[in-house]
Amino acid sequence: MGDSQYSFSLTTFSPSGKLVQIEHALTAVGSGQTSLGIKASNGVVIATEKKLPSILVDEASVQKIQTLTPNIGVVYSGMGPDSRVLVRKSRKQAEQYYRLYKEPIPVTQLVRETATVMQEFTQSGGVRPFGVSLLVAGYDDKGPQLYQVDPSGSYFSWKASAMGKNVSNAKTFLEKRYTEEMELDDAVHTAILTLKEGFEGQISGKNIEIGMIGNDRIFKVLSPSEVEDYLQEAE
Amino acid sequence: MTRFEESAPVKGGFSFDLCKRNEMLVQKGLKPSSYLKTGTTIVGLVFRDGVILGADTRATEGPIVADKNCEKIHYMAPNIYCCGAGTAADTEAVTDMVSSQLKLHRFHTGRDSRVVTALTLLKSHLFSYQGHVSAALVLGGVDVTGPHLHTIYPHGSTDTLPFATMGSGSLAAMAIFESKYREGLTRDEGVKLVAEAISSGIFNDLGSGSNVDVCVITKGNREYLRNYMLPNLRTYVSEKGYSFSKKTEVLMTKITPLRELVEVNEGGDAMEE
């Protein structure tokens, strides 16, 4: 990184004013597995498909939804290894913030710092942009929040959002189903139904992952059996 | 350009550049500024179901008691606590830093922290500062491998013991432990022995005093008994109170109300692409 031969940025402007590398990164995200998030009145839920390349893969060892702090969780669409790097950096930044201010990092601050890291990789020497978009779900003093961070480093606060394959269908479905007064359990059911829309094959507790945070402000990833319970309720 | 190299080894750290200058100044007669030392009696012992840590609560600045009720038992992890003797700032900073590192480690591995992990992080840090970080620690906790108790010296050496004492009151406390410790103590016996050892330090050592803090760590649970014993209460407080004669005349009284707070709504956190 930062070697003299690569001290120029690989992300350069095109004549039309676009950063082509970022466009391609977004394409990489768009071909990743669907993930979505819904902000309810009393919490946030994020969910993703967990399609493994073969039935021989030990699905219990794969966890796509990660905890950044006890009250903030994240899911990605796109390249898994890239998301690991971001998760690691975000956790460290959250911890550094806590060490300095002795206050748990607010969700917006963590999102901003993560987005800054992603932007740096679009303007530094010898590196490429991250091939992931993140959905950050958190609950702090400002209430439940859901943010999406893109490879360019831009971030948005959403009431409900989807990323990856099938994103337009999923978003249309969410637009129809979303209500402001939705509670967390309804949001989980809506999330499951949205995933089901574009799901190829039989949906089960083993090939989707759900993470949620409620008034207790503890982010947790549901176990496959808990997911099964919600699946049965949603039918 | 290389701002993302945070995870690469830091080239900073303590700079020893000014040490020669400081030595020269001391030789010329400049007195080094005083810092807050903890004096201290800190102890730890392993009992039947886990580990008990104890500490006094006096912080001294030379001959003056700077803090009559300071906290010397520091949190490292839900199952690991650390008592600190030496320079108060050093013990606070080093335990805080390692606690932070342990938290990140727990996130990455998804497992509870082990006492040896805290031990190794602390001793590597202290060793790399060659004893200039004046922190003498008693580290205790219970993890998957069982209860552990260690002492860590400012230069970075460690001991693993069934019972340990550190600080200026360590001899007074160790006298109690050596005569009364045995293996397989129950919780109540252990807490009583720890309190006795700390009291011995409080009453027999000038650098230790005030109250007794105790922390009991068992598998899956910990009890932080802040001010478990208060053997040095201020018994006599004058009922008359104190009166001070007024020396300054009031010429004029004027009340200026604070300005009204104006809220600026910036329109939320949305960003443009």
Interface residues (C-beta under 8 A of the other chain):
Chain A: M1 G2 S7 T67 L68 R88 K89 R91 K92 E95 Q96 Y98 R99 T108 V117 E120 F121 S124 G125 V127 S152 S154 Y155 F156 S157
Chain B: M1 T2 R3 F4 E5 E6 S7 D96 M97 S100 K103 L104 F107 H108 G268 D269 A270 M271 E272 E273
